[in-house]
Amino acid sequence: MGFLTEAVPLRHAALPVLPGITRIVADNPGVMTYHGTNSFLVERDEGLVVIDPGPDDARHVADILKAAGGRSIGLILLTHTHADHFGAVAALKAASGAPVAGFETSAKPGFVPDIPLADGSELFGFTAVHTPGHAADHLCLAYTGARGKKILFSGDHVMSWSSSIVSPPEGDMRDYYRSLQRLLARDDDVFLPGHGPLLPQPRGLTAELIAHRQRREATLLAALARQEWSVAGLAARLYAKQDLFLKAAAQRNVLAHLLKLKAEGAVREMAPETSEHPDNVAMAAMAEQSESWRARVLRMQDDARRRFGLA
């Protein structure tokens, strides 16, 4: 696919992107975050708008406040509540006094946005476009920039550097398909994603992402036509991943596809496997060394054993 790459962005700096829009890349690089989470500052008469304040990192919050340069922050605007986008919300709100706007039904337990947004809500020149799939509360944010340029802050739904993970139950592959089709029908000039560089001519990559998912689905069905598979076994067969984080992501995407196909009547779920796949044994061993991984891996183990065949 036509993904983009870029050199590691300058850290702790406000990087011009488009007139009136700067980008600060959080220092949280990784296999799932590329060089880090993008926080965008958009200049408005009402005050600066900060889109996605990023991970829970005091230095990143300080970088945002430094980039504001004494200007008032009028709004904190969320694409979704995953930790790498949402973690700094409390600290930035405390430091700036700005209200937080996000989707009206938050996927984050205990979090209620100060300004709840429905699909189509307008605020500070932005229009909320509800795009569930990667996350149930995911919003893309449509904005008209200088000289009428149509900009879409696309969060993690469409990124310039990689496809997105769809991890049930919050992630839903049927929603993801529908949301991609919705973006394909738009006429935005550029996407500004949650990770990676600006994406010009975004409809091309959006169409490629849909085609990629359709090919993956066809491959899954072809494999199931030959035999029944567990989620972990099928992911290991179809994805050539070595990194355990990427193996985990592959399993979540496979499960999301299978649940979509099950809902559509194409596959059926069977009794689960009774033993752990070697990949999940390795993940469990790694989890013993990582508090952040422990709960995630335990949650994944039952899903990895789920087994499917053709309907």
ZIGIWO-V907683 format. One record per pair of residues at least 12 apart in sequence whose C-alpha atoms are under 8 Angstrom apart, sorted by the first residue. I is the first residue (numbers start at 1). J is the second residue. If there is no record, write none. Layout:
I|J  I|J
This chain:
1|205  1|208  1|209  2|205  2|208  3|160  3|161  3|162  3|205  4|160  4|161  4|196  4|197  4|199  5|161  5|196  5|197  6|196  6|197  8|35  9|25  9|35  10|25  11|24  11|25  11|26  11|27  12|24  12|25  12|26  12|60  12|63  13|25  13|63  13|67  14|63  14|64  14|67  17|198  19|145  19|146  20|42  20|43  20|145  20|146  21|40  21|41  21|42  21|43  22|40  22|41  22|42  23|38  23|39  23|40  23|41  24|38  24|39  24|40  24|63  24|64  25|37  25|38  25|39  26|38  26|39  26|54  26|55  26|60  27|60  28|55  31|245  31|246  32|246  33|195  34|161  34|195  34|196  35|195  35|196  36|195  36|196  37|54  37|55  37|84  37|85  37|194  37|195  38|52  38|54  38|193  38|194  38|195  38|196  39|51  39|52  39|53  39|54  39|194  40|52  40|53  41|68  44|124  46|74  46|124  47|71  47|72  47|73  47|74  47|75  48|68  48|71  48|72  48|73  48|74  48|75  49|73  49|74  49|75  49|76  49|77  50|73  50|75  50|76  50|77  51|76  51|77  51|78  51|79  52|76  52|77  52|78  52|79  52|85  52|86  52|194  53|76  53|78  53|85  53|86  53|87  53|88  53|89  53|92  54|83  54|84  54|85  54|86  54|87  54|88  54|89  55|83  55|84  55|85  55|86  55|87  55|88  56|83  56|84  56|86  56|87  56|88  56|89  57|87  57|88  58|88  58|91  61|88  61|91  61|92  72|96  73|96  73|97  73|98  74|98  74|99  75|98  75|99  75|100  75|101  76|89  76|93  76|98  76|99  76|100  76|101  77|100  77|101  77|102  78|100  78|101  78|102  78|103  78|139  79|102  79|103  79|137  79|138  79|139  79|140  79|141  79|154  79|155  80|102  80|103  80|135  80|137  80|138  80|139  80|155  81|106  81|107  81|108  81|137  81|138  82|108  82|135  99|114  99|115  100|113  100|114  100|115  101|113  101|114  101|115  101|116  101|117  102|115  102|116  102|117  102|139  103|116  103|117  103|118  103|130  103|137  103|138  103|139  104|116  104|117  104|118  104|137  105|137  106|137  107|135  107|136  107|137  107|170  118|130  125|143  125|144  126|141  126|142  126|143  126|144  127|141  127|142  127|143  128|140  128|141  128|142  129|141  129|142  130|179  131|157  131|175  131|176  131|179  131|180  132|171  132|172  132|175  132|176  132|179  133|157  133|166  133|170  133|171  133|172  133|173  133|174  133|175  133|176  133|177  133|179  134|156  134|157  134|164  134|165  134|166  134|167  134|170  134|171  134|172  134|173  134|176  135|166  135|170  135|171  135|172  136|170  136|171  136|172  138|155  138|157  139|154  139|155  140|152  140|153  140|154  140|155  140|157  141|153  141|154  149|188  149|189  150|187  150|188  150|189  150|190  151|188  151|189  151|190  151|191  151|192  152|188  152|190  152|191  152|192  153|191  153|192  153|193  153|194  154|191  154|192  154|193  154|194  155|192  155|193  155|194  155|195  156|193  156|194  156|195  157|180  158|193  158|206  159|193  159|194  159|195  159|196  159|199  160|193  160|195  160|196  160|197  160|198  160|199  161|195  161|196  161|197  163|209  165|249  165|250  165|252  165|253  166|252  166|253  166|256  167|249  167|252  167|253  167|255  167|256  168|252  168|255  168|256  171|256  172|256  172|260  173|256  173|257  173|259  173|260  174|260  177|210  180|206  180|207  180|209  180|210  181|210  183|203  183|206  184|203  184|206  184|207  187|203  188|202  189|201  189|202  190|202  217|257  220|234  221|310  224|308  224|309  224|310  225|309  225|310  227|309  228|307  228|308  228|309  228|310  229|307  229|308  229|309  230|272  230|273  230|304  230|305  230|306  230|307  230|308  231|251  231|254  231|255  231|303  231|304  231|305  231|306  231|307  231|308  232|251  232|277  232|279  232|280  232|304  232|305  233|277  234|254  235|247  235|250  235|251  235|254  244|279  244|282  244|283  247|279  251|304  255|303  258|308  265|311  266|310  266|311  267|308  267|309  267|310  267|311  268|308  268|309  268|310  268|311  269|306  269|307  269|308  269|309  270|306  270|307  270|308  270|309  271|306  271|307  272|305  272|306  272|307  273|305  273|306  273|307  274|305  275|305  276|301  276|304  276|305  277|304  277|305  280|297  280|301  280|304  283|297  284|297  284|298
